Amino acid sequence: MDLVTPQIGLIFWQTVTFLLLLFLLSRFAWKPIMASLREREETIEGALKSAELARQEMAKLKADNEKLLDEARAERDAMLKKAQQAADVIVTDAKDKATAESNRIVESARAAIQAERQAAIQDIRKQVAVLSVEIAEKVIRQQLREEPKQRQLVDDLVNNIHLS
């Protein structure tokens, strides 16, 4: 049972060695170990803060991007609306001009037709008058070949003339 029960000398030297090791570690090793642990903790904490700031910055950038996209969409919609209105105005103007031009052409055609009609009527009247005179001349020549008929016609004409 010697192996299981420690002796007093062994316990003493183990305690002395442990205390000496504890003293040396506390004097030389614990401060640098604790300092490096604190430094590592601060580094990790700084990295966490940086990550949080980066996350916040990313959220802000995302919000800004969404805002810019919304503004761009609104501007695009406004531009499309303006373009549609301009197209409507152009189409309306073109229709109005076309209507006015067609009305002008119709009126011009009506005036030309009326002028042509009047000219045709005048021409027909002239032709009728010329033909009437020619027919009358031929008829009168035929009837006035005889002397007594000529005198009777002259007398009738003289009697029918009213002097004012």
C-alpha positions in Angstrom: 0.0 0.0 0.0 3.0 2.2 -0.2 2.2 3.1 -3.6 -1.3 4.5 -2.9 -0.6 6.5 0.2 1.8 9.5 -0.3 4.5 10.2 2.2 4.9 13.5 3.9 8.1 14.4 2.1 6.6 13.8 -1.2 3.6 16.0 -0.3 5.9 18.7 1.0 8.1 18.8 -2.1 5.1 18.7 -4.4 3.5 21.6 -2.5 6.7 23.6 -2.6 7.1 22.9 -6.3 3.5 23.8 -6.9 3.8 27.0 -5.0 7.1 27.9 -6.7 5.5 27.2 -10.1 2.5 29.2 -9.1 4.7 32.1 -8.0 6.8 32.0 -11.2 3.7 31.7 -13.4 1.9 34.6 -11.5 5.1 36.7 -11.7 6.1 36.1 -15.3 3.4 34.2 -17.2 0.0 35.2 -15.9 0.4 38.9 -16.8 1.4 38.3 -20.4 -1.2 35.5 -20.8 -3.9 37.8 -19.3 -2.7 40.7 -21.4 -2.9 38.7 -24.6 -6.3 37.4 -23.6 -7.5 40.9 -22.9 -6.0 42.0 -26.2 -7.7 39.2 -28.0 -11.0 40.0 -26.3 -10.7 43.6 -27.3 -9.8 42.6 -30.9 -12.8 40.3 -31.0 -15.0 43.0 -29.5 -13.6 45.5 -32.1 -14.3 43.1 -34.9 -17.8 42.6 -33.6 -18.4 46.3 -33.5 -16.9 46.7 -37.0 -19.2 44.0 -38.2 -22.2 45.7 -36.6 -21.2 49.0 -38.1 -20.7 47.3 -41.5 -24.1 45.7 -41.2 -25.7 49.0 -40.3 -23.9 50.7 -43.2 -25.1 47.9 -45.5 -28.6 48.4 -44.3 -28.3 52.1 -44.8 -26.9 51.6 -48.3 -29.7 49.1 -49.1 -32.3 51.7 -48.0 -30.5 54.4 -50.0 -30.5 52.1 -53.0 -34.2 51.3 -52.6 -34.9 55.1 -52.3 -32.9 55.7 -55.5 -34.7 52.9 -57.3 -38.0 54.3 -56.2 -37.0 57.8 -57.4 -35.8 56.4 -60.7 -39.0 54.5 -61.1 -41.0 57.6 -60.4 -38.9 59.7 -62.8 -39.3 57.0 -65.4 -43.1 56.9 -64.9 -43.2 60.7 -65.1 -41.1 60.7 -68.3 -43.3 58.0 -69.9 -46.4 60.0 -68.9 -44.9 63.2 -70.5 -44.0 61.3 -73.6 -47.5 59.8 -73.8 -49.0 63.3 -73.4 -46.7 64.7 -76.0 -47.6 61.9 -78.4 -51.3 62.6 -77.7 -50.8 66.3 -78.4 -48.9 65.5 -81.6 -51.6 63.1 -82.8 -54.4 65.5 -81.9 -52.6 68.3 -83.7 -52.0 66.1 -86.7 -55.7 65.1 -86.8 -56.8 68.8 -86.5 -54.4 69.8 -89.3 -55.6 66.9 -91.4 -59.2 67.8 -90.8 -58.6 71.5 -91.6 -56.7 70.6 -94.7 -59.4 68.2 -95.9 -62.1 70.9 -95.2 -60.0 73.4 -97.1 -59.6 70.9 -100.0 -63.3 70.1 -100.0 -64.2 73.8 -100.0 -61.7 74.5 -102.8 -63.1 71.6 -104.8 -66.7 72.9 -104.2 -65.7 76.4 -105.3 -63.9 74.9 -108.4 -67.0 72.8 -109.2 -69.2 75.8 -108.8 -67.0 77.9 -111.0 -66.9 75.2 -113.6 -70.6 74.9 -113.4 -71.1 78.6 -113.9 -68.6 78.6 -116.8 -70.4 75.6 -118.4 -73.8 77.3 -118.0 -72.4 80.5 -119.6 -70.9 78.5 -122.4 -74.2 76.7 -123.0 -76.1 80.0 -122.9 -73.7 81.5 -125.5 -74.0 78.4 -127.7 -77.8 78.5 -127.3 -77.8 82.2 -128.2 -75.6 81.7 -131.2 -77.7 78.7 -132.3 -80.9 80.7 -131.7 -79.6 83.6 -133.8 -78.5 81.3 -136.6 -81.9 79.5 -136.5 -83.8 82.7 -136.4 -81.7 84.2 -139.2 -82.4 81.1 -141.3 -86.1 81.2 -140.5 -86.4 84.9 -141.1 -84.6 84.7 -144.4 -86.9 81.9 -145.5 -90.0 83.9 -144.5 -88.8 87.3 -145.7 -88.0 86.3 -149.3 -91.3 87.7 -150.3 -91.7 91.5 -150.4 -95.2 91.8 -148.8 -94.2 89.7 -145.8 -91.1 91.9 -145.2 -93.3 95.0 -145.1 -95.8 93.4 -142.8 -93.0 92.3 -140.4 -91.5 95.8 -140.3 -94.9 97.3 -139.7 -95.5 94.9 -136.8 -92.2 95.7 -135.3 -92.7 99.4 -135.6 -96.1 99.1 -134.0 -94.8 97.0 -131.1 -91.9 99.3 -130.2 -92.8 101.5 -127.3 -91.0 104.8 -127.0 -90.6 106.1 -123.6 
